Amino acid sequence: MERRSRSHLHGRHRLAGARQRPGCAGPGHQHPVPAAHHRRPVRHRDVVGDHPGRLVPGLPPPGLPHGASSPPFRAERLAGDHGHHPLVDPVGTVHRARAGAVLRGCRQHRHRRLDLEAHTVRGTSTGATAEATAEVPPSLLLAGFGATNRAVARALLSRGHTVTAFDDGPDAATIAEAEALGLELQIAPDDRRLRQLVRAADAMIPTPGLPENHRALAAVLDGGVPTASEFDLARIWDSRPIAAVTGTSGKTTVTEMAVAALRCSGLEAVAAGNNDLPLVAAIEQTGADVFVVEASSFRLAHSLRFEPRAACWLNFAPDHLDIHRDLASYETSKARLWRWLPPGATAVANRLDPTVMAHLPEDRAAWTFAQQGPADWWCRAGMLTGPSGPVLSVRELRRAMPHDLANALAAAATATAIGATTEGLGQALRSFEPGSHRVELVASIGGVSFYDDSKATTPHATVAALRGFETAVLIAGGRNKGLDLRGLLDAVDCVSSVVAFGEAADEVAEVFAADRPVQVAADMGEAVELAASAAEPGSAVLLSPACASFDLYPSYEARGEDFARLVRDLADRSRCGTVPS
């Protein structure tokens, strides 16, 4: 079946002959043909290799069948080539261990089954028994060895799996951690070595943020090897309920709010995912009742099956186009949040976002939220209100900018869907303080308030922040993530002037040049000085870059801390500044 049609089809010596030794069943051959050593000619379709006589030699027992019986359309003599095998067998090669011309064009069956996609009937936490139809395969390849995949490696190794990892540019600490785990980290393997690593694995787990055009993803596609994420591993290993939050902006804040609401409702909730605690590490906490997962598009894109009990999609806008192939791919990744919602799960959706609403599942329970209703969760007569009635007054929130209200409604809906009480919601939202670098007041100098919103790395996030101000001097720039910065003009009415900095300074300047005064700064220090000079008393200076930090800083946190330090220095010099305690 594997040899192309040509002369000398049956062997090298111009004589018809059996492909196996006399009486030996070849691997995978369901009907092996015995043949004599002396290579006498065999009449077409005969099954014996000796002279005709009074006795017919007995046939050896056939090997175990490799699949179903031949389909009925293979009637006798319909096929004139070789027997009637129902399958093209990838095992029984004729001369050496390789696939022939036919099989090279087919996707071959892998002998080590991958059961990650199977539905888990009942999972387990660490130390408990499990009854599940899903299992993690024996050998996994980790593409990239960042924080998440390091946690994945520890979890897999502790459970007896074989782990191989590669990284295109690890630092010394990453290499040392791999050595401590007993792994030989493959550093920037060439294409040949990468294909070998892929072929030896049952599945590959890409590091979150691996570009979709990375050669490792092409290699697994060519090799028929599936990709998975830490979410798949956690689903198989643990059965405790999960609430998931995704969106272009606001994920971290809503996740933290939901955790606070669940804790105030008497549940031990743990935040995990796209933060400092990967989900595979969080499930080691045996005291947790529920996990609230910040679900990035990177993790969702490679998840085989993600089954949260509550799943909130906050908003959608262009982002991460330096990672995803295009905007459609980014949208598809986000939509996977709701793809496998189990029966009884609840989808939570932003009613004002048309992209989000277009993906809302029709066969699952759903709640919508919007600052301005009607919606299931909305602000009604100055009250945050849910399906069961008012939760608390807007005036009771520590901060009530438009995006703060949307975040509070989303968190309340998500937490309620997985067990939070109305009393717990009210207690948590009254005391909630937004995290650092999220429109955080740094100081007031001469009647001008300085805010650090360094976490805003997209135009969508910057626009949301600007809409909380009547007027502000905007400091924006950094490394563009492949996004159209013209979206910043959606909040141009809130901008008095602009200071641009970083790699994208010229792009930012071009966006605002026709509408607002623009100055370009060489670094953050000059940006703070220029913005302070341009701001009028009663207004604000807002660092909300709309870009990543990696041109000048290792993280958005480092960028925000540098801004805050420079503002505090300015306050000390001015002798009229106040810094919050």
Secondary structure as GFF3:
##gff-version 3
##sequence-region A 1 581
A	DSSP	alpha_helix	101	104	.	.	.	ID=ss1
A	DSSP	beta_strand	139	143	.	.	.	ID=ss2
A	DSSP	alpha_helix	147	158	.	.	.	ID=ss3
A	DSSP	beta_strand	162	167	.	.	.	ID=ss4
A	DSSP	alpha_helix	172	180	.	.	.	ID=ss5
A	DSSP	beta_strand	186	187	.	.	.	ID=ss6
A	DSSP	alpha_helix	191	199	.	.	.	ID=ss7
A	DSSP	beta_strand	203	206	.	.	.	ID=ss8
A	DSSP	alpha_helix	215	223	.	.	.	ID=ss9
A	DSSP	alpha_helix	230	237	.	.	.	ID=ss10
A	DSSP	beta_strand	242	246	.	.	.	ID=ss11
A	DSSP	alpha_helix	251	264	.	.	.	ID=ss12
A	DSSP	beta_strand	269	273	.	.	.	ID=ss13
A	DSSP	alpha_helix	279	282	.	.	.	ID=ss14
A	DSSP	beta_strand	290	294	.	.	.	ID=ss15
A	DSSP	alpha_helix	297	302	.	.	.	ID=ss16
A	DSSP	beta_strand	310	313	.	.	.	ID=ss17
A	DSSP	alpha_helix	327	335	.	.	.	ID=ss18
A	DSSP	three_ten_helix	336	338	.	.	.	ID=ss19
A	DSSP	beta_strand	346	350	.	.	.	ID=ss20
A	DSSP	alpha_helix	354	358	.	.	.	ID=ss21
A	DSSP	beta_strand	365	370	.	.	.	ID=ss22
A	DSSP	beta_strand	377	380	.	.	.	ID=ss23
A	DSSP	beta_strand	383	386	.	.	.	ID=ss24
A	DSSP	beta_strand	389	393	.	.	.	ID=ss25
A	DSSP	three_ten_helix	394	396	.	.	.	ID=ss26
A	DSSP	alpha_helix	402	417	.	.	.	ID=ss27
A	DSSP	alpha_helix	422	431	.	.	.	ID=ss28
A	DSSP	beta_strand	440	445	.	.	.	ID=ss29
A	DSSP	beta_strand	448	452	.	.	.	ID=ss30
A	DSSP	alpha_helix	459	466	.	.	.	ID=ss31
A	DSSP	beta_strand	472	477	.	.	.	ID=ss32
A	DSSP	three_ten_helix	485	494	.	.	.	ID=ss33
A	DSSP	beta_strand	495	501	.	.	.	ID=ss34
A	DSSP	alpha_helix	505	512	.	.	.	ID=ss35
A	DSSP	beta_strand	518	520	.	.	.	ID=ss36
A	DSSP	alpha_helix	524	534	.	.	.	ID=ss37
A	DSSP	beta_strand	540	543	.	.	.	ID=ss38
A	DSSP	alpha_helix	556	574	.	.	.	ID=ss39
A	DSSP	beta_strand	577	578	.	.	.	ID=ss40
###
